Amino acid sequence: MRLTHVRLLVNDYGESFRFWRDVAGLGPTFGNESSGYSDFAAGGVDVAIFDRNEQAEVVGAARESATLLVFRVADVDAAVAELRARGAAVLGEPLDRPDWGIRVADLRDPAGNLLEVNHEIPASG
């Protein structure tokens, strides 16, 4: 697994976008002030912000979380099988998110932190 993002789940997306762009001084590499999701370059690992309600549409557990660590893996299904074999609490089954360009699965660590594993899928359409 390779850490690619620290995703912050925010209640006021516009305010958070302006903070990371204007106050923290990070340049957005994806998204804008009204897109609901943005990535900001932060020296090798991106800081991402995502509207909490939009994330919760996919992972209901996001309602109780403020952050989500995102890891890139070669194969989500194989990673989930291995994680489960090691005792991980995987939330549901992996699913394709063509609108995000990834196959994704979510889990929690023992402290309740939300984690995502994903791999890229070909763009649809």
C-alpha positions in Angstrom: 0.0 0.0 0.0 1.1 3.5 -0.8 -0.4 6.5 1.0 -1.6 9.0 -1.6 -4.0 11.3 0.2 -5.1 12.5 3.6 -8.8 13.3 2.9 -10.5 15.8 5.3 -14.2 15.4 5.5 -15.6 18.9 5.9 -19.0 20.5 6.6 -18.3 23.8 4.8 -16.5 22.9 1.6 -16.1 26.5 0.3 -14.6 27.8 3.5 -12.3 24.8 3.7 -11.2 25.2 0.0 -10.3 28.9 0.6 -8.4 28.0 3.8 -6.2 25.4 2.1 -5.7 27.6 -1.0 -5.4 31.1 0.5 -4.3 30.6 4.1 -2.2 27.4 3.9 -1.0 28.4 0.5 -1.4 25.0 -1.2 -2.1 24.9 -4.9 -5.2 22.9 -5.9 -4.3 20.2 -8.4 -8.0 19.1 -8.8 -11.3 20.8 -8.1 -12.3 24.3 -7.4 -14.2 26.4 -4.8 -17.6 24.8 -5.7 -16.7 21.3 -6.8 -17.3 19.6 -3.5 -13.9 17.7 -3.8 -10.4 19.1 -4.2 -6.8 17.8 -4.0 -4.0 20.1 -2.9 -0.3 19.4 -3.6 1.5 19.0 -0.3 4.9 17.6 -1.0 4.3 14.0 -2.2 1.0 13.2 -0.3 -2.0 15.2 -1.3 -4.3 16.9 1.2 -7.8 16.4 -0.2 -11.0 18.0 1.1 -14.4 16.4 0.4 -17.9 17.5 1.4 -18.8 15.2 4.3 -22.3 14.5 3.1 -21.0 13.5 -0.4 -18.5 11.1 1.1 -21.3 9.7 3.4 -23.4 8.8 0.4 -20.7 6.2 -0.4 -19.5 5.3 3.1 -22.1 6.0 5.8 -19.4 5.8 8.4 -18.0 9.1 7.1 -20.7 10.9 9.1 -18.7 10.0 12.2 -15.2 10.7 10.8 -13.2 13.9 10.2 -10.4 12.3 8.2 -9.9 9.5 5.8 -6.4 8.1 4.8 -6.3 7.0 1.2 -4.0 4.2 0.1 -3.3 3.1 -3.5 -3.0 -0.7 -4.0 -2.4 -2.9 -7.1 -5.7 -4.8 -6.7 -8.5 -3.7 -4.3 -10.1 -7.1 -4.1 -6.8 -8.9 -3.3 -6.0 -6.2 -0.7 -9.4 -6.6 0.9 -9.0 -10.4 1.1 -5.6 -10.0 2.7 -6.8 -7.3 5.1 -9.8 -9.5 6.2 -7.5 -12.5 6.6 -5.4 -10.3 9.0 -8.5 -9.3 11.0 -9.3 -5.9 9.5 -12.9 -4.5 9.8 -13.7 -3.9 6.2 -16.9 -2.0 5.6 -18.9 -3.8 2.9 -17.5 -5.0 -0.4 -15.3 -3.3 -2.9 -17.1 -1.3 -5.5 -16.4 0.6 -8.7 -16.7 4.3 -8.7 -16.4 5.2 -12.4 -17.2 8.8 -11.6 -14.1 8.9 -9.4 -12.0 6.7 -11.7 -11.3 4.1 -9.0 -12.4 0.8 -7.5 -12.6 1.3 -3.7 -13.1 -0.3 -0.4 -13.2 1.2 3.1 -12.2 -0.1 6.5 -11.5 1.1 10.0 -8.4 0.7 12.2 -8.8 -0.3 15.8 -9.1 3.3 16.9 -12.0 3.9 14.5 -10.1 5.9 11.9 -11.5 5.5 8.4 -9.2 4.2 5.7 -9.7 3.7 1.9 -7.9 1.4 -0.4 -8.3 1.9 -4.1 -6.9 1.3 -7.6 -7.5 3.1 -10.8 -10.1 1.8 -13.3 -10.5 2.9 -17.0 -12.6 6.0 -17.5 -16.1 5.2 -18.6 -17.9 6.8 -21.5 
